[in-house]
């Protein structure tokens, strides 16, 4: 049995980022547990998918690369690309982990977590880890939402596509259910391969006018969509899907107003359930984990959350450049409980804009034109 002060579960952007933060705050008695390999969720992306937030090197001007997970790195500089692919970003995370010599244990799939006598016991198939604190950094990509509507199981979730080019072969048309980032991205790539695409979403996310990019479609996606829309192969349909059914060799997509028959398996761009939904260690409200102002579970003391599931009221932290600002908040809280001096480390993160403890600040409407 291995015993550590802090166990980080997950070796993606959140796990690697908070792992480096622990080191910056003076921790050496911790482990990052990853069930596959570092960046494995990014390795699942379709071949054509890219980061929608741009990567660029501007550290020398005090502006962090939006996709960086640590203080002094830049995926844009490292990878020499503005919008990295999933595998490229996984390489960046592996480079960061290697450079900082993070104590990462790959191939450790945690089967059960319980708290006994004030300590967490994490059980894997062939290993048991005990920890005083746990930082949950499991991400979302491993948990596609296949229950968004009746018959969603008949659809292919967008994260399951190895390549949109391969998916397009032999298809004249396709239905994409969900019109936010991943839905439009699927439609763009299908259209580029000559497929007639119908995107169905009753909430019309493509038309939202909101200053928060976690709510409205990104400029990167909208620019590509507008370019592809000129080809006339994408139709946007403002209707709710009520059911998808199999019929013979095809599928029926039933909306509130009509039925569509398709030879092709529909694509469900319906997001993710989130990893915390599969444990009772977190309470949930409106589909999001309930946390303290320090991102600690209200159900389990000593259990903290980092990553894209993080949400506080109207503040949504689903992008890397958002949730990375909470790494030092979580680590600072653990350090203070352990009686550590944290002022120098906190100031270092504050200076470069990677420390956010005022949750009201990130909800202000500051866009005027």
C-alpha positions, 0 to 999 in steps of 0.5 A: 500500500502506497501512502501520500499526502495528496493523490491527484486522479487524472493525468489530463490538462487538469491533473498535470496542471495541478500536479505542477502547482503542487510542486510550486507550493513545495509538495513532494509527497503526492502522486498523479494517478492516470488510468491510461496514459497522460493526455489520453482524453485528447488522444480520443479526439477525431482526427480533424478536431482542434483546440478552439482557443488559440495558442500563442507565445506571449509570456514575455508580455505577461499574457499566458498562452490560453492553452497552457497549464503551467506558469512558463510554458506555451503549447503554441511555442512548443507545438508551433501551431495555433490550434493544436490537435488532440494528439499534439496537445497530449504531447505537450502535456507529456513534455510538461510532466517530464520536464517537471518530473511529476510523480505520474503513475500510468495504467492505474484505474481507480475502482473505488474510493472511500474515506476511513479514519480521516484518510482516503483509500483508493483501490485499483485492480492491483494497487491501493493508495492512501492519501490525506487529500484527493484532487479529482481531475478526471475530466469529461471526455471519457463520459459522453452523454448518451442519454440526452434524448430517447434513442440517443444510444442509436447515435454515434457520439461525436467523440467516437469518430476517429475521422470525419473523412472516414465517417463521410465515405459513402454518405450523402447526408447526415444528421447532427444533433446538437449545435454547440461547438462539437456539433458545428465542428462535426457539421463543418468537417462533414460538409468539407467531405461533400456530405449534406448536413442537418444540424438540429438543436432547439436552443439554437446555440449558434445564434447566442449573443453572450460575452462568455465563450462557454455559452456562445460559439467561439469565433474560431468555430463561427469563422469556419462555419460561415466559410463552409456555409457558402457551399450550401451543404449545412442546414440549421434546424431549430427544433428539439429532437424527441427520439431516434429510432432504428428502422430496417437499415436506417434511422428515424430522427423525430423532432417536435415538428417532423420526422427525418429518415436517414441511411446514416447513423446520426451524430450526437454532439450532446456533450458529456455527463462528467466524471463526478456523476458516477460517484456519491462523493460529490453532491449535485445540483442542476447537473453540476457538482456542489462545491465550497468556495475553495472547490472542495466537495460539500459531501466529502471533506478533503476532496477537491475538484479541478477541471472542466466540470468546475462551476460556481453559479454563473461562473463556468470554468470549462475551458483550460484558461479558466479552470487553470486559475483555480489550481493554486486556490485548491493547492493553497487551501491544502497547504494552509491546512498543513501549516505551510507558508504559501505567500510567495507561491500565491504571489507568483501565480497572481503576478501572471494572472493564474490565480482567481479567488474572486468569483464575482469578477469573472461574471462581469459583463465587460464587453462593450462592442 
